[in-house]
Amino acid sequence: MRHLRQTPHVIGPLMLACLLSVRADAQQAKSAVPAPAAAALSTTPTIDQSLEMKGAFSPQISPDGKYIVYEVARTNWEDNAFERDLWIADTATGDAHQLTASKKSSTNAWWSPDGKWIAFLSDRPGQVSGTPEGKKQIYLIAADGGEARQLTKTETGVNNLAWSPDSGTIAFSAEDPEPKAMKDRKEKYGEYEVVHADYNMTHIWTVKIPAPETSALPDGKRLTEGSTFSVGEFTWSPDGTRIAFSAQRDPDLISAETADIYVVSVGDRKVKKIVDTPGPDRNPQWSPDGKQIAFETTAGSKYFFYTNVKIAVVDAGGGTPRVLTDAFDEDPGLIAWAPEGIYFAAEQKTYAHLFRLNPDTKAVEKLSAPDHLAAFSFSFSKDFKQVAYRAALENEYAEIFTASVAPWQPKKVTSFGDQLKPFKVAHREVISWKSSDGATIEGVLYTPPDFKLGKKYPLLVVIHGGPTGVDQPILNADRYYPIERFVAKGALILRPNYRGSAGYGEKFRALNVRNLGVGDYADVISGVDALIAKGYVDKDRVGSMGWSEGGYISAFITASSDRFKAVSVGAGISDWMTYYVNTDITPFTRQYLHATPWDDPEIYKKTSPITYVAKAKTPTLIQHGENDRRVPIPNGYELRQALEDHGVPVKMVIYKGFGHGITKPKQQRAVMEENEKWFAKYIWSEEPAPAPATAPEKKSSKPEKTENQ
């Protein structure tokens, strides 16, 4: 759903640890398929190898532009966790070394403005007695390495942090501890929850940086408090006397539309709301002179889930906001306000770039290059002349780069794409076609290295979530669906950017309003027809799969079409009424369908796969997290029962303890293997190989504790 794109975060989500040599599971797969497919699979990553791929994320460039700290994601099979370490690279030489190597993860690195220290968050076992287990705390490490020092031991953990301009203080946000009244209630009555009432608000604190010789943990100072708002993003003013922040009435997702912009004075803790417009206002960034604040806003839009986000500015003391990006037809992600202008990032169809906005003329300039670049996570040096970012070109693995801003001169810092050198991977290409209503739809087509015109291939459609996600023609480690293994067995993969996808502007994003499922299905099936018309596809061997919104569209395919041989529905919606009354984000449905089910039951029926289930014939795999609040599991049970009652082959797999995402490597292995077996049976007519008596022992990829570089 779209709010996941806008939260500092989706995500995310998920490319992890080192590739190992081909293992016993590859040999098992080899024995279970005909010889040509077995030979292809021997040069393709196994499922475990895909799950073990390392990736680099969240680059943070030093104030002088000489170093970049970034996160490296790895897989810890022993503890069944995806974890992250911090690495540091020299931008001139590319030399890099590991900065943190503790148990659990280290993330959210932030350079002190003087360049001497790096603060970060970690859920490692605390150095200080009484540190709550598994809660993220702030740690401090010298830029040239050494032992990290713990700065906080908050009961609920730290959400985020930001350095003061003088490098003497760190502001951080943390959820308030459970109040005594709640503890007393639990003692008397046991555990229960009052819906939309039992909240712990998030607030801002500061902590002074202690002298190196001081061993005691520094005391924190609370800046905001109370039960009238819960804090989101925050940033220091250039003079260090104020902090601007966004806050909504409570932490509930359904309260996102109440987010507004506030300023708190660090000296006297006085709080003032300076922006109070309908719809969410977020991510404040100060002007260089401290007189104005830029922020992301929906500018009062009633349907902000699919209309454009905009950048606006307001006087730091409050006033009428001025929207600057009315002419920019996409969602700008605000980064920083520099003397040269306001920097933001945005998707552009299947690519993504860095832009600069002139706040006086409202002119927008694209800075990053070349055009076919997908670039994210931008971080600037203090003078804004150097930038670090994560990016990939077509058919490349995402790496960390640095570049001079003007002229744009990029330099690659990491080489994680080398993990794929032992393998033959699919070729990605952007294609387009016309949907049934004439709308132009783009997608990414994956073809095998030995692709031949005139040959007909099985086709598997892999559908992204969102609906405002977007697929790009870049290399990623496979998650949920073993795409490279499907291609190695001779399939084409189509990843359609159906109507509603990000990167194509507001009008395209709104094409599935009151048309969910119906228009989306038309976009998918027209893409399939376009490939069949080109002579590429065996029309009798077509399948579909997807998670979240992609699972919903796949469920629509199950219920609406007899042209597919197999479908996999991951955390998908089957009935919008069931979804609406169970989800944690009810405004999503009201905005896209422009009604509640009580006001307009017919639009809920029209767009629900369950309405058409009497037509269903396609064997369907259903996968769902047991505790999913975004697309609650009753959707899965409802679809499973309906298919069973109609005699349609169906299998439902529930992942215990998980929410909307399956976030641990062993369970992701299970998700991928279930999908591989399902399509092997129905697309390739293979019977599954017998399970081994015992699973192969996995080596731990946990690093030794050597954080003393």
N, C-alpha and C positions, 0 to 999 in steps of 0.2 A: 504494500500500500504506500501511497505517496509520502506520508509523513516520515517514513523510514529514510527517504532520500534527503529530507531536509534536516533531520536530526544529525548533529555532529557525530557522526558515527558511522549505515548501514550497514547495516550492512551490513555494518559489515559487517565485513566480512570476510580472507580464507585461503590464501595460497601458502603452503607450508612445506617443511623440512626436507632434508637432502635425499636425492635419488639413490637407491641402492641397486645392486646388481639384480638381474632377473631371478625370481625366486620360485619356490615350489608351486605357488598358486598359478604362475604362468605355465609351468609344465603341466599342471592339471588341466588348465584351459586348452593347452595344446593337444592333449589326448582326447578332448571332448569334441573337437571340431574337425572337419575335413582338412586334408593336408594343405591346400593353398591358404586357407584362413589361418591355420596354425602357423604357417611360415610368416604371415603378415603380423600376427600377434606377437611373435618372438621379437619383433623390432618395435613394439609398442609398449608404453608404460603399463605395468600391471596396475590393478586398483590400488594396492598398497603404495606403489611408487608414486602414483598421482597424489595420494594423500600425504606423502612425505616430501613433496616438492617445497623447497624454501622459496620465500618471496620477500621483497623489501618494501617497506611501507613508511608513511609519515615522515618524510625528510624534514629536518630542521637545520637551516644554515646558520653558521655562527655570525655574530654581528659584523665581523671584519670580512666575511665571505670566504675564509680560508678552510673551513671544515664543515662537514655535514654529519649530523647524528641522525640515524634512521633505525627503524625497527626491522629485525629479521624474524620472520615467523618460522617455527619449527614444530615438529610433531613429537610428542612424548607418549609413546605407546604404553609405557609402564604405568603412568598415572592417567592414561586415557585423556589427554588434553592437548589442545593447540596452544602453544606458548610463544612468547616473543622476548627477544634480547635486544639490547641497544648496541649498535656498532657505530664507529666514527671513522670517517674517511677524509683524507687530505684532498681538497679540490684541485690542487695543482698537479699532484703526482698520481692520484687515485689510490694510493696506499691506504688500506683499511685494517682495522683490528677491532676485536670484540671489546666493548666497554663494560658491559655487565654480563655476568654468567652465574646468576644465582638461581635457586629453585624457584619455580613459578615464573611470572612474566614481569617485564619492565617495559613501560609504555609512556606516552605523553611527554616526551622529552621537551625541555624548554631551556634555552640558553639564557643566562643572566645577561642584561644589557652590556655589562663590562667585559663579557666573554670569558670570565674566569671559572664559572660554574655551570653545571647542567643539573637542573632539577627534573625529576621524573616520578612517576607513580609505579608502585610495585605491590603485589599481594604476597610477596615472599614472607617467610617466617620473620617476625619482627626482631630487631636487635634489642629492643627495650621491653622489659618485663611488663606484662599487662596489655601488650598489643593484641587486639582482637584477631583471631586466626582468619586468614583468607580475605581480609579487608584491605583495600588499596591505601597505602600511606605515601607521603612525600619523602623522597630520598634526595640527597644532594651528593654529587660527585665532582671532583675537580676535572676541568677540561682535559688535562693531561693524564687522567686515570687515577687509580688508587682505590681505596675502599670507600664504598658509598656510605653515607651517614643518614640515619633516620631522623626526620624532623617532626613527624606527627604520629599520634596513636589514637585517632578518632574512632569512636565506638562503631560508627556506621561505614567508615571508609571515606576516602576523598574522591570526589567526582572529577574535578579539573583544577588547574592552577594557572597563575600568571604572575610574572615578576613585576615589581615596581620599577619605574625608570631608573632609580638610583641603585638598583641591585641589592638593596638592603632588606627588602621585605617580599614575601610571597603571599598573594591572595589565593584562597582556595574555597571551593564550594563543597559542602557536605550535608547529607540528610540529617535532620535532627534525630537524636536518640528517642527511643520509645518513652513516652512520658510515664510518670509514676501512676497516673490514673489508669492507663492502659495495662501496666503491669499488675495493678491491683485487680482489674477486671478479669485478667487471665487467671490470676490466682484463685478468684472466687468462682468463675464460671467456665474456665477452660478456654480453648481457642475458638473464636468465631469472628466474623467480619461483617461490619455494617457497610453495605455497598455505597460507594460515593460519599463516604463520611470518614472512614478511618485513615487519615493521611498523616504522614510525617513530612513536613516541609523541608526544602533544601534552602540553605542560607550561606552567606559569604563570611569567611573568617580571614584573618591575616596572621602571619607568623614571622617574627624577625629572624634574620639569619644570624646565628650565634657565632662568636669567635671560635676559631679552630680548636683552641685549647679547652673550650667549654664542653663538659661531658653531659651535662643535664639537658633534657629535652626542653626546648623553648616553649613558653606558654603561648597559646593562641588567643587572639582577640576577636570577639564576635562583632561583625559590622551590621548585619541585618538580622531581624528576628520576627517572631510573631506568626500568626496563622492566616494572614490576609493574602500572602503570595508565596510562591515557591520559585527560587532563582534558577535561571538557565545559563546563558552565556554571559561573560563579563570581561571588561577590559579597563586598564588604568588610563587616566588622563595623562598627557605628556608631562605635566608638572608634578604628578604623583599625589595630588591632593584629593582626587575624586576617582570613583570607579563607576562606570556606566554598566548597566546590566539589564537583561530581559527577565521578566518574571510573569508567571500566570497565576490564576487564583488558587490552584492546587496542582499536584504533580500528575493528575489523571490525564490520559491522552485526550479524552473528550473535552478537556479544558484548554486545548492548544489555541483555540480562537481568542482566548482572553489574554494572550501574551502581549505585554506592552514594555516600553523602555523607561528605565528609572536611572537616577544618579544618586549615589550616596557619597557624602563627605567623609573622608577617612578620619578627619580630626574629631568631629562631633557626632558622627554616625547619623546625621540627618538625611532622610530619604525623600526624594522628590520624583514624582512621576512626570516625565516630560513628553511622552507620546501615549495617546489614549485613543487609537483609532479602532474601528471594528475589524475583526480578523487579527491574525497573529502578526506581531512586530518583534523582530529578533535580531541577534548578532550585531550589537552596536560597535562602531569603530570611530575613534576620535579623529578630528582634523588635526594636522600638524601643529596648529596654533592653539588647540584646545577650545576653540570657540564654537565648534559645531560637532555634531555626531551624525555619521551615516549609519543606516540600518536597513535590514531586509524587511519588506512589508508586503502585504497583499492589498494594501490601499483600499481597504473596506470591501473587497470582493466578497459577495455572498457565497460563491462557489470556489473557495481558495484551494481546494484539493486539486483542481485541474487548471485554473487560470494562472497567468504569469505572476511570479514573485517579482517585485521591483526593488530598486535601490532608491531610498529617499534620504534627505538630510534635514536636520532640525537644529535650531540653536541649542547650545548645551544647557541653557536655562529653561528651555521649553518654548513652545510656540507652534505655529502651523508648519507641518512637514511639507517639504517640496520634493515631489517625485522626479527622478532624473532619467529613468530608463523606460519611459512609455514607448519609445520607438524601438526598443530591443526586444525581439520576439522570442524570448526564452527565459529560463530561470537563472538569474545571475547569483552566484555564490560569492558574497562579499568577503574580501581578504584583508585589505588594509587601505588606509588613506595616506598617501605620500605627497610630498610637495609637487610632484609631477601630475598627480591625479589619483583617482580611486581605482584600485585594482580589484578585479573580480574574475571568477572562472565560470565557464558555461559550456554545456554540451551543444554540439552542432551536428545534427544527424548522428552518424556513427562515429563522430570524432569529438574532441573536447579541447578547449583552448583557454589561454590567459588573455584578458582584455584590460584596457585602461580607459576610464571614463573621465572626461573633463567636466568637473562639477559646474563650471560657468556656462559652457556652450552645450553641454549634454552630448557632445560628440563621443563616439566609442571607437576605439582602435584595437584591432586584434594584434597581439604581440608575438605569440608563439608560432612556430613554423616547424616543418612544412604543413600544408593544409591537412594531409591525411595523418594527423597526429591525435592520439588520445592521451591527454596530459591532465594530471590531477595533483592535489596536495601541494600547493605552491607555498614557499617560504622565502622571505626576503632578507638580505643583509640590511644592516642599519641604514646605509645610504641608498638603498633600493636599486643599486646597480647590478647586483648579483641575485639570482633566484635559484632555489633548489626545487625539484619537483619529481614526481613519479610519472613515467610515460612509456608508450610503446607506439611504434608504427605498425602498419598492417603486417600480419604474420610474424610479429616479434613478441617476445616475452617482456613484460613490464620491468623497467629498471629505474634506478635513481639517476637523475641527471642534474647538472648545474649549467647555467647559461648566463651570459651577460644580457641584460634586458634590452639595451639599444646600442649597437645592432644585436639581434638575437643570434647568439653563437653558442649552441649547445655542446656539452661534453658529457659522455656517459661515465658514471662513477662505479656502477656495479655490473656484474656479468652473470646474473642468475639464469639467464637463458642458456648458458652452457650446460645446464642440467639436461636439456633436451637433445644435445648433440648425438647421443647414442641411439636416438630413436627416429623413426620416420613418422612425421606428424601430418595432419590434414592441412590442406591449403585453404585459407579463408579468402572469400571474395564477396564484396557488396553487390547485390543484384536488386532489381526493382521490377514491379509488375503492377497491373491495374486490378483493384478490387471490384466487386460487383457493382458498386455505386460510382465507379470511376476514380476513386481516390488512389493516388500513387502510394504504394507500400514498398518499403525497402526491407531487406533482410540480409543475413550473412549466410552464404552457402559454403559448406565444408565439402571438399572433394578429396579422394585418396591421391597419394603421390603419382600413381599410375593411371589416373583418370583418362578414359578414352571416350571420345565422341562416338555416338552410335551404339554404345553399350548401355543397357538398361540396368539401373541400380535400385536396390531397396532404398526407400526414403524414410528417414526419421525426423520428425519435426520436434524441436526442443524450444519451448515457449517460456520467455522470461516472465518475471513477476512484476508487481507494481500497482497498477498497470503502467506507471511511468518509469519503468526500467528501460534499458536500451541495450541491445547486443552490438558488440563492436568486433571488427575483424582482427583481433589481436589474440595472442596465445595466452592461455590461462591453464593452471592445473585443474583437471576435472574434479568436480564436486557433484554429488547426487547422481549424476548421469555419466557413465563411462564413455564419453563421446569419442575419444581417440580409438578406443577399442571397437566401437561400432563401425567407425570409418575403416579401420584395419580389416574388418570382416567383409568389407565391400559395400557399406551403406553411404549414401549422401546424407548430410545433415542440413536442415534448413532452420535457421533461427530468425523468425519474422519479427520485425519491429512493427507490430500491429498498431492500429489506431489507438491513441492514448499514450503511446511511447514518448519518452522525453527526447529532446533534441530537434524536434520538427515544428516547434511553435505551438502557440495556444490553440489555434483553430484545429490543428490535427489532434492535439491532446484532448479536445472536447468532442471528437467525432464519435466516441462511444458513450456519451452522456445519453441516458435513457435508451441506450443501444448496446449495453454491455452484453458480452457473449454473442449476440446476434451479429453485430458488425465485426467483432473480433474473429468469430468463426469464418465469416465471409473472407476476411483478409488472409487467414491461414489456408482455406481451401482454394482460394484463387492463386495463391503461391504454389500450392501443390499442382494445380492444373497447368500453371505456366511452365513448370519443370517437366510435366508429362508431355506437354505440347512440344517442347524442345527435343523430346526423344531420350531424355536422361533417365526416366524413372519407370520402374516396373510398377504399374498401377495396382497390382495385386499384392504388393508388399510395402505398405505404407503404415507407419505408426506415429504416435504422438505422446509427448510427455512434458511435464512442467510442474513447477512448485508455486504455491500461493496463487496469484492471478493466472500464472501459467497452468496450474492445476485446475483452476476453474474453467479455463478455455478447453483444456483436455477433457474435463467432465462434460462440457457442452458437446464436444466431438463425440464422446461415447453415446450421449443421449440423442444426437441429431443426425448421425451419419452411419452408413453401413460400408463406407469406403476404406475404413482403416482396419487393419488386422489386429492391432493391439494398441492399448492406451495405458498410460501410467499417470495417475492423479496424485500429486503431492500436495498435501495440506490445501486442498481445493474447496471452493464453495460449490455446494450442490443446490442450495435453496436460499435465496436472498432473505426470505422471512426468517429461516433458522439462523442465518448469519446475523441478521440485524439484532435479534433479541438476545444473542449470546456473545457477540464480539465486544472487545474493549475499545473499539473505535467506531461507534455508531454513526458519527457525522459523515464518515466516508460514504455510506450507502445513501443517506439522505441527499448528499450533494450530487452524486452521480445519477441517481434515479429521480431527483427533484421531488421526492415524496417519501412519506413513511408507508409501511405496508397497510396501515389503517386508512390512510388517505387515498391510496391508489393501488389496491391489491393486484390490478391487472398488469401494471408495469413490473411488479415483482414476479409475477408468473411468467411473463414474456421473456424475462432475462434469466430465469432459473433453469439449469439443466434438468432438474427433477421433473419439470412440467412435460418434458418430451421423452421421459425414460421408457415409456411403452414401446418406443421405436428402437430401443437399444439392442444391439447385437454384438458389440465389440468386447472381447475379453479385456477386463480392466483390473489393473493393479492399483490399490489405494494405499498410500503411505501417509501417516499422520503422527504428530507429536501428541502424547497423552494429555499434556497440560497446555495445549495451544489456546491462547486467548485471542490472538488476531483472527484466525479462522478456526473457531472452536470445533472440537472433534465430533459433535453431533452431525456436522455436515458430512463427514466421512461415513459414519454409521448409517445415515439416511440413504446415501448413494449405494452403499454396500447392500442394504436390505432390499432396496428397490430392484437392483440388478439381480440379486438372488431370486426374488419373487418372480422375475421375468425370465428366469432360466439362463441368464447371461453368465459366462465364466467370470468369477471375481475372486480376488484375494486381497485381504486387508491386513496390513502390518502396522502395529502400533508401537511407537518408540517411547518406552516408559521414562517418565521424568522430564521429557523435553517439551518445550513450547513450540513456537512457530518454526524455528530453525533447529536442525539437528546439528549440534555444535561440538560434538566430540568425535575423535577419529574412528573409534571402533564402531560406533553406530553409523557414521558416514560410510564406513566400509560395508555395513549391512545394507544401507540404502542403495549403494552402487551395485552390489552383488545381486540384490533382488531385481533391480532394473535390468541388469545384464542377462539374468536367467529368463526374465519374463519375455524380453524381445527375442532372445535366442530361440525360445520355444515357438513363438507365434510368427516371427518374421523369417527365421532360418530353419524352422521345423526341427530343432534340436531337442533332445531330451536331456535334462540336467544330469551331470555326472554325479555319482554317489559322493556324499560328503565324506571327508577324511575322518578317521577315528579320532584324531586329536588335531587341533589347530597348530600350525607351525609356531614355534616360539619366536617372539619378536624381541629384537634388541632395543634397549632404551636409547633414545637420542638425547637424554638429559645430559647437559654439560657438567663436568666437574666444577666444583665451586672454586673458581680461581679469580675472583674479582679483586685483583690486586695489581693489575697492570700499571 
